């Protein structure tokens, strides 16, 4: 096991820079998820850690040793790819044992490590099968088993679940998290799925256009997003945003949005009276109030999505599209008018120009 240090790392293809001076310190035994939209640079960064992409500038250290010029096979890492990358002509056993045999490891050690990994991953009944005889989930377990037998300092996962169906993805992310809790190997995991990131990570690195937007625990990013990008990317359904003007009167503060709608906010918010801001509120932090009440903000329902546990309601509020989510079941219909009250402590205020949290 080892820490991973990424210091002022840049990557350029010719004159086009895609990674812009990234700094990340990953502690020993930590499970860190790199998350962001397609094209943000997360897979490129992972490949630089693996040695599959050259670094344009900066340093990457594994276990305190700078590995910029160290070949991939000598970095003591193991990588699990999106497309499994199994040898089709080899059995499950041979796929898992291949890297050890390349090292000319003792046959007894090969047998022991493969059997241990197969037992951990539930692959013992499939050791004599070929990849074509396995399901997608079983193939991904084989790919993980091949990484485990190497007993590396660092595991690298490059969107390993993206080829699986929704139900299997949920099952496999639980298995990967349980595997990490058992092995405690430092792990870097890349995904574009923020739900995967939230449920698996010790810490999340949110990336956008080759920059790190924020690093923190899942709940830190959810509760205290650094800017509108992080606020909108983390959380499902995503946060509602309303452009408006910050107002303060004595001990009261609010954001005045279109149509004169007022969103109450904490009076300690670091904004100036009259400042242009963006108000953010998560769908689950909008509470339904009585139609006859003058409290709350009027919203006209457009679409209703019942998911079983929750009901997601898309509506028109403060002259723009918004979303609310209720645990309770309500007898709503498209076209109905309801009143929603934002939870005071759950509102977020961002600078309208920079997008930074105030």
C-alpha positions in Angstrom: 0.0 0.0 0.0 1.2 3.5 -0.7 0.1 7.2 -1.0 -0.1 8.9 -4.3 1.0 12.5 -4.8 0.0 14.5 -7.9 1.8 17.9 -8.0 1.2 20.6 -10.6 0.5 17.9 -13.3 -0.1 19.2 -16.8 -0.9 17.4 -20.0 -0.8 18.9 -23.5 -1.3 17.5 -27.0 0.8 19.8 -29.0 -0.4 23.4 -28.2 -3.7 22.1 -26.7 -3.5 21.7 -22.9 -6.1 19.3 -21.4 -4.9 19.1 -17.8 -4.1 22.4 -16.2 -1.7 22.1 -13.2 -3.6 19.6 -10.9 -2.7 19.0 -7.3 -4.1 15.9 -5.4 -2.7 14.1 -2.4 -4.1 10.6 -1.9 -3.4 9.0 1.4 -2.4 5.4 2.0 -5.4 3.0 2.0 -7.8 5.8 0.7 -10.4 5.2 -1.9 -10.6 8.4 -4.1 -13.0 8.9 -7.0 -12.3 11.2 -9.9 -15.7 12.4 -11.2 -16.7 14.8 -13.9 -18.4 15.0 -17.3 -17.0 13.3 -20.4 -13.9 15.1 -21.6 -12.9 16.7 -18.3 -9.6 14.9 -18.2 -10.2 12.3 -15.4 -9.2 9.2 -17.5 -6.2 11.1 -18.9 -5.0 11.8 -15.4 -5.5 8.2 -14.4 -3.5 7.0 -17.4 -0.7 9.4 -16.4 -0.6 7.8 -12.9 -0.5 4.4 -14.6 2.3 5.5 -16.9 0.2 5.0 -20.1 0.3 8.7 -20.9 3.4 10.9 -20.6 3.3 13.9 -18.3 3.9 17.3 -19.9 4.8 18.9 -16.6 4.6 18.3 -12.9 5.3 15.2 -10.7 3.5 12.0 -9.8 4.8 10.1 -6.8 3.8 6.6 -5.6 4.8 5.7 -2.1 7.0 8.8 -2.0 9.0 7.9 -5.1 8.6 10.1 -8.2 7.6 7.9 -11.1 7.5 10.3 -14.0 10.1 8.3 -15.9 9.3 4.8 -14.4 7.8 2.4 -17.0 4.2 1.2 -16.2 5.2 -2.4 -15.3 7.6 -1.1 -12.7 5.2 1.2 -10.9 3.6 -1.6 -8.8 0.1 -0.6 -9.8 -2.8 -2.7 -11.2 -5.4 -1.3 -13.5 -9.0 -2.4 -14.2 -10.3 -1.3 -17.5 -13.8 -0.4 -18.8 -13.7 -3.1 -21.4 -12.3 -5.9 -19.1 -9.3 -6.5 -21.4 -9.3 -10.2 -20.8 -7.5 -12.7 -23.1 -10.3 -14.6 -24.9 -8.2 -17.8 -25.5 -7.3 -18.1 -21.8 -9.4 -19.6 -19.0 -10.4 -17.5 -16.0 -7.6 -19.1 -14.0 -5.0 -18.4 -16.7 -6.2 -14.8 -17.1 -5.8 -14.2 -13.4 -2.5 -16.0 -13.2 -0.9 -14.4 -16.3 0.9 -11.5 -14.7 2.4 -13.8 -12.0 3.6 -16.2 -14.6 5.3 -13.4 -16.5 7.2 -12.6 -13.4 8.2 -16.3 -13.2 6.5 -16.6 -9.8 6.6 -19.9 -8.0 3.7 -22.2 -9.1 2.7 -22.6 -5.5 2.4 -18.9 -5.0 0.4 -18.5 -8.3 -2.0 -21.2 -7.2 -2.4 -19.7 -3.7 -3.0 -16.1 -4.9 -5.4 -17.1 -7.7 -7.4 -19.3 -5.4 -7.6 -16.6 -2.7 -8.7 -13.9 -5.2 -11.3 -16.3 -6.8 -12.7 -17.1 -3.3 -13.0 -13.3 -2.5 -14.8 -12.6 -5.8 -16.9 -15.8 -5.9 -15.1 -17.0 -9.1 -14.1 -20.5 -7.9 -16.8 -22.3 -10.0 -15.7 -20.5 -13.1 -11.9 -20.9 -13.1 -12.0 -23.4 -16.0 -14.3 -21.3 -18.2 -13.4 -18.8 -20.9 -14.4 -15.2 -21.0 -17.0 -15.8 -23.7 -18.8 -18.2 -21.3 -19.2 -15.5 -18.6 -21.7 -12.7 -18.0 -20.6 -9.0 -18.0 -20.5 -8.9 -14.2 -18.4 -12.2 -14.0 -15.9 -10.8 -16.6 -15.5 -7.7 -14.5 -14.8 -9.8 -11.4 -12.1 -11.7 -13.4 -10.6 -8.3 -14.4 -10.6 -7.3 -10.7 -9.2 -10.7 -9.7 -6.3 -10.3 -12.2 -5.5 -7.0 -10.4 -5.8 -8.5 -6.9 -3.4 -11.4 -7.5 -0.6 -8.9 -8.2 -0.9 -7.4 -4.7 -0.1 -3.9 -6.0 0.5 -0.7 -4.1 -2.3 1.0 -5.9 -5.5 -0.1 -7.7 -6.6 2.1 -10.7 -10.2 1.7 -12.0 -11.2 3.3 -15.3 -15.0 3.4 -15.4 -15.2 -0.3 -14.8 -19.0 -0.5 -14.4 -20.1 1.6 -17.4 -20.7 -1.5 -19.6 -23.0 -3.2 -17.1 -26.8 -2.9 -16.7 -28.3 -0.7 -14.0 -29.0 -3.4 -11.5 -25.6 -5.1 -11.9 -23.9 -1.7 -11.5 -25.4 -1.2 -8.1 -24.4 -4.8 -7.1 -20.8 -4.4 -8.4 -20.2 -1.0 -6.8 -21.1 -2.6 -3.4 -18.7 -5.4 -4.1 -15.9 -3.1 -5.1 -16.4 -1.0 -1.9 -16.5 -4.2 0.2 -13.3 -5.4 -1.5 -11.5 -2.2 -0.7 -12.7 -2.4 3.0 -11.2 -5.9 3.0 -7.9 -5.3 1.2 -7.3 -1.6 2.2 -5.3 -1.0 -1.0 -5.0 2.6 -2.1 -7.5 3.0 -5.0 -8.2 5.7 -7.6 -11.5 5.2 -9.4 -12.7 7.2 -12.4 -16.4 7.6 -13.3 -18.8 10.1 -14.8 -21.6 8.8 -12.6 -21.9 11.0 -9.5 -24.1 8.4 -7.7 -21.2 5.9 -8.0 -18.9 8.6 -6.7 -21.1 9.5 -3.7 -21.7 5.8 -2.7 -18.1 4.5 -3.0 -15.6 7.3 -2.2 -13.7 8.2 0.9 -13.1 11.5 -0.9 -14.2 12.8 -4.3 -12.3 14.9 -6.7 -14.7 16.8 -9.0 -13.0 17.7 -12.3 -14.2 20.1 -15.1 -12.3 21.1 -18.3 -9.0 19.8 -16.9 -9.2 21.6 -13.6 -10.1 20.4 -10.1 -13.2 22.2 -8.9 -13.4 20.7 -5.4 -12.0 17.9 -3.3 -13.9 16.5 -0.2 -15.9 13.8 1.3 -19.2 12.9 -0.4 -21.3 14.8 2.2 -18.9 17.8 2.2 -19.5 18.2 -1.5 -23.2 17.7 -1.2 -23.7 20.0 1.7 -21.1 22.7 0.9 -20.4 22.8 -2.8 -17.7 25.3 -3.7 -19.4 26.6 -6.8 -22.4 26.2 -9.1 -20.7 23.5 -11.2 -20.1 21.2 -8.2 -23.6 22.0 -6.8 -25.2 21.1 -10.1 -23.1 18.0 -10.7 -23.3 16.4 -7.3 -26.8 15.2 -6.3 -29.6 13.5 -8.2 -31.9 15.1 -9.2 -29.6 18.1 -9.6 -29.9 21.3 -7.7 -32.3 24.0 -8.8 -30.8 27.4 -9.6 -32.5 30.8 -9.7 -30.8 34.1 -10.7 -31.7 37.0 -8.5 -30.5 39.8 -6.2 -29.4 39.4 -2.6 -31.3 41.6 -0.2 -30.8 42.2 3.5 -33.0 44.0 6.0 -31.8 43.9 9.6 -31.7 40.2 10.7 -33.5 39.0 7.6 -32.0 38.1 4.2 -33.4 36.8 1.0 -32.8 36.4 -2.7 -35.3 38.2 -4.9 -35.8 36.3 -8.1 -38.0 36.8 -11.2 -41.6 37.8 -10.5 -40.7 39.2 -7.1 -40.4 35.7 -5.6 -38.3 35.8 -2.4 -36.1 32.8 -1.3 -35.2 33.2 2.4 -31.5 32.7 3.2 -29.3 32.7 6.3 -28.6 36.3 7.3 -24.9 35.4 7.8 -24.5 34.8 4.0 -21.4 36.6 2.7 -23.1 38.7 0.1 -23.8 42.5 -0.2 -27.2 44.0 -0.4 -28.0 44.5 -4.0 -25.4 42.0 -5.3 -26.3 39.8 -8.3 -26.4 36.2 -7.1 -27.6 32.7 -7.9 -29.8 30.9 -5.4 -29.6 27.1 -5.2 -31.9 24.7 -3.5 -31.9 20.9 -3.8 -35.2 19.2 -4.9 -35.4 17.3 -1.6 -35.2 20.5 0.4 -38.4 22.0 -1.0 -41.3 21.3 1.4 -45.0 21.1 0.4 -47.2 23.6 2.3 -51.0 24.0 2.4 -52.6 25.5 -0.7 -54.5 27.8 1.5 -51.4 29.1 3.2 -49.8 32.3 2.1 -46.4 30.8 3.0 -44.2 29.2 0.4 -43.8 29.9 -3.3 -46.3 29.1 -5.9 -45.4 26.3 -8.4 -47.3 24.9 -11.4 -46.8 21.2 -12.0 -45.7 20.1 -15.5 -44.5 16.5 -15.1 -44.6 13.9 -12.3 -42.2 11.0 -12.1 -43.1 8.4 -9.4 -40.0 6.2 -8.6 -41.6 4.1 -5.9 -39.7 5.4 -2.8 -39.8 9.0 -4.0 -42.0 11.2 -6.2 -40.1 13.7 -8.4 -42.2 16.7 -9.6 -41.1 19.0 -12.4 -42.8 22.4 -12.2 -42.7 26.1 -13.1 -41.6 28.3 -10.2 -40.3 31.9 -10.2 -40.7 32.0 -14.0 -38.4 29.0 -14.7 -38.2 25.2 -14.6 -37.7 23.7 -11.2 -37.8 20.2 -9.5 -39.1 19.0 -6.2 -38.8 15.6 -4.6 -41.1 14.1 -2.0 -40.8 11.0 0.1 -44.5 11.1 0.9 -47.0 10.2 -1.8 -49.3 13.0 -3.0 -52.3 13.1 -5.3 -50.8 15.5 -7.8 -51.6 16.0 -11.5 -50.0 18.0 -14.3 -51.5 21.5 -14.3 -52.1 21.5 -10.5 -50.7 24.5 -8.6 -48.9 23.8 -5.3 -46.9 25.9 -2.8 -43.3 25.0 -1.9 -41.2 26.3 1.0 -37.4 26.1 0.8 -35.7 24.9 3.9 -33.9 28.0 5.2 -30.7 26.2 6.3 -30.5 24.3 3.0 -30.4 27.2 0.6 -27.1 28.1 -1.2 -26.0 31.5 -2.5 -23.4 31.8 -5.2 -21.8 34.8 -6.9 -23.7 35.4 -10.2 -20.4 36.2 -12.1 -17.9 33.7 -10.7 -20.2 31.0 -9.6 -18.3 30.7 -6.3 -20.1 30.0 -3.0 -20.8 33.0 -0.8 
